Amino acid sequence: MNTTPRIALIGECMIELQHRADGSLVQSFGGDTLNTAVYLRRALGESGSVDYVTALGDDSFSDAMRRQWADEGLGLGLVQRLPGRLPGLYCIQTDAKGERKFLYWRNEAAVRDCFTTPAAEPVLAALPSYDVVYFSGITLAVLGEVGRARLLQALIETRRRGGQVVFDNNYRPRLWPSVEAARAAYHAVLAEVDIALLTEDDERGLFGYQDAEQVFAAYPAIAEVVLKRGADTCLIRCNGEHFAVPALKIEKVVDTTAAGDSFSAAYLASRLQGGSPEVAALAGHRLASRVIQVPGALIPLG
């Protein structure tokens, strides 16, 4: 692996509204792969470049997103702007235990045409030149059938050229027409994955796997499988070896938004910098434990 790897993360950033206890709304931006991209950029420092791949509209919110991403040091060369379109929007409501509920408005989001426009051709052609290509189950859902097929071809070419493909399962049933459609899409891309960052609850919800043993048995060809289990011990199988890394105990959980995204970012950053799976998982736990103690997806800089 390149000592300063080039990493592309594919997905959707949305307008985020945080519903506060006093009834007020605080506006920011977030999305699973965007959250991971930001935390990965922060974790890597100068030892790698991180580009975000998406489609935005030509509105003021899209302009603000680009400015925020640039401030975070993300590369924007593969961000498309689609005239007349808008980003999606979601609202976070949290309960007294920090557990969250999401309300979404995303059917007309620009990212749905990320890989179907003529402007997508150079983006798709560029992806296989990266050392790492990262995407999620939400990416799969919002891209649609045509976009997924084109992404799959880019993943195949990425691996053919020696790059790594990293996948976070992030299964959201409401984004799919049926569980069968989701399973088919996941199976297609999982055949081209080198590192699978899986959430236990999502594996249960999508495939019905009841425990870690079933999850690991389902992916014999994936070299590195990381099973994220919230506040429970993270389980890893890497090149035939197994590891168990306990989570950190947090007394006061404020908001669990982006806990898994931040874990994935810190884990991947550590692995790319030569850390063992155990060291990487501990880094993931550390960052996630900080993220869940503040509201919203991204810890403010400074």
HUQUI-V125628 format. One record per residue. OMEGA is omega as a letter, one per 30 degrees, with the letter a starting at -180 (none if undefined). BURIAL is b if it has 16 or more other C-alpha atoms within 10 Angstrom, else e. Layout:
omega=OMEGA burial=BURIAL
omega=OMEGA burial=BURIAL
This chain:
omega=l burial=e
omega=a burial=e
omega=l burial=e
omega=a burial=e
omega=l burial=b
omega=a burial=b
omega=l burial=b
omega=l burial=b
omega=a burial=b
omega=l burial=b
omega=a burial=b
omega=l burial=b
omega=a burial=b
omega=l burial=b
omega=a burial=b
omega=l burial=b
omega=l burial=b
omega=a burial=b
omega=a burial=b
omega=a burial=e
omega=a burial=e
omega=l burial=e
omega=l burial=e
omega=l burial=e
omega=l burial=e
omega=a burial=e
omega=l burial=e
omega=l burial=b
omega=l burial=b
omega=l burial=b
omega=a burial=b
omega=a burial=b
omega=l burial=b
omega=l burial=b
omega=l burial=b
omega=l burial=b
omega=a burial=b
omega=a burial=b
omega=l burial=b
omega=l burial=b
omega=l burial=b
omega=a burial=b
omega=a burial=b
omega=a burial=b
omega=a burial=e
omega=a burial=e
omega=l burial=e
omega=l burial=b
omega=a burial=b
omega=l burial=b
omega=l burial=b
omega=a burial=b
omega=a burial=b
omega=l burial=b
omega=l burial=b
omega=l burial=b
omega=l burial=b
omega=a burial=b
omega=a burial=e
omega=l burial=e
omega=l burial=b
omega=l burial=b
omega=a burial=e
omega=l burial=e
omega=a burial=b
omega=l burial=b
omega=l burial=e
omega=a burial=e
omega=l burial=b
omega=l burial=e
omega=l burial=e
omega=l burial=e
omega=l burial=b
omega=l burial=b
omega=a burial=b
omega=a burial=b
omega=a burial=e
omega=l burial=b
omega=l burial=b
omega=l burial=b
omega=a burial=b
omega=a burial=b
omega=l burial=e
omega=a burial=e
omega=a burial=b
omega=l burial=b
omega=l burial=b
omega=a burial=b
omega=l burial=b
omega=l burial=b
omega=l burial=b
omega=l burial=b
omega=a burial=b
omega=l burial=b
omega=a burial=e
omega=l burial=e
omega=a burial=e
omega=l burial=b
omega=a burial=e
omega=l burial=e
omega=a burial=e
omega=l burial=e
omega=a burial=e
omega=l burial=e
omega=a burial=e
omega=a burial=b
omega=a burial=e
omega=a burial=e
omega=a burial=b
omega=a burial=b
omega=l burial=b
omega=l burial=b
omega=a burial=b
omega=a burial=b
omega=a burial=b
omega=a burial=b
omega=l burial=e
omega=l burial=e
omega=l burial=e
omega=a burial=b
omega=l burial=e
omega=l burial=e
omega=l burial=b
omega=l burial=b
omega=a burial=e
omega=a burial=e
omega=a burial=b
omega=l burial=b
omega=a burial=b
omega=l burial=b
omega=l burial=b
omega=l burial=b
omega=a burial=b
omega=l burial=b
omega=a burial=b
omega=l burial=b
omega=l burial=b
omega=l burial=b
omega=a burial=b
omega=a burial=b
omega=a burial=b
omega=a burial=b
omega=a burial=b
omega=a burial=b
omega=a burial=e
omega=l burial=e
omega=l burial=b
omega=a burial=b
omega=a burial=b
omega=l burial=b
omega=a burial=b
omega=l burial=b
omega=l burial=e
omega=l burial=b
omega=l burial=b
omega=a burial=b
omega=l burial=b
omega=a burial=b
omega=l burial=b
omega=a burial=e
omega=l burial=e
omega=l burial=e
omega=l burial=b
omega=l burial=b
omega=a burial=b
omega=a burial=b
omega=l burial=b
omega=a burial=b
omega=l burial=b
omega=a burial=b
omega=l burial=b
omega=a burial=e
omega=a burial=e
omega=a burial=e
omega=a burial=b
omega=l burial=b
omega=l burial=e
omega=l burial=e
omega=l burial=b
omega=l burial=e
omega=l burial=e
omega=a burial=b
omega=a burial=e
omega=a burial=e
omega=l burial=b
omega=a burial=b
omega=a burial=e
omega=a burial=e
omega=a burial=b
omega=l burial=b
omega=a burial=e
omega=a burial=b
omega=l burial=b
omega=l burial=b
omega=l burial=b
omega=l burial=b
omega=a burial=b
omega=l burial=b
omega=a burial=b
omega=a burial=b
omega=l burial=b
omega=l burial=b
omega=l burial=b
omega=a burial=b
omega=a burial=e
omega=a burial=b
omega=l burial=e
omega=l burial=e
omega=a burial=b
omega=a burial=e
omega=a burial=e
omega=a burial=b
omega=l burial=e
omega=l burial=e
omega=a burial=b
omega=l burial=b
omega=a burial=e
omega=a burial=e
omega=a burial=b
omega=a burial=e
omega=a burial=e
omega=a burial=b
omega=a burial=e
omega=a burial=b
omega=a burial=b
omega=a burial=b
omega=l burial=b
omega=a burial=b
omega=l burial=b
omega=a burial=b
omega=l burial=e
omega=a burial=e
omega=l burial=b
omega=a burial=b
omega=a burial=b
omega=l burial=b
omega=a burial=b
omega=l burial=e
omega=l burial=e
omega=l burial=e
omega=a burial=e
omega=a burial=e
omega=l burial=e
omega=a burial=e
omega=a burial=b
omega=l burial=e
omega=l burial=b
omega=a burial=e
omega=l burial=e
omega=a burial=e
omega=a burial=e
omega=l burial=e
omega=a burial=b
omega=a burial=b
omega=a burial=b
omega=l burial=b
omega=l burial=b
omega=l burial=b
omega=l burial=b
omega=l burial=b
omega=a burial=b
omega=l burial=b
omega=a burial=b
omega=a burial=b
omega=a burial=b
omega=l burial=b
omega=a burial=b
omega=l burial=b
omega=a burial=b
omega=a burial=b
omega=a burial=b
omega=l burial=b
omega=l burial=b
omega=l burial=e
omega=l burial=e
omega=l burial=e
omega=l burial=b
omega=l burial=b
omega=a burial=e
omega=l burial=b
omega=l burial=b
omega=l burial=b
omega=l burial=b
omega=l burial=b
omega=a burial=b
omega=a burial=b
omega=l burial=b
omega=a burial=b
omega=l burial=b
omega=a burial=e
omega=a burial=b
omega=l burial=b
omega=l burial=b
omega=l burial=b
omega=l burial=b
omega=a burial=b
omega=a burial=b
omega=l burial=b
omega=l burial=b
omega=l burial=e
omega=l burial=e
omega=none burial=e
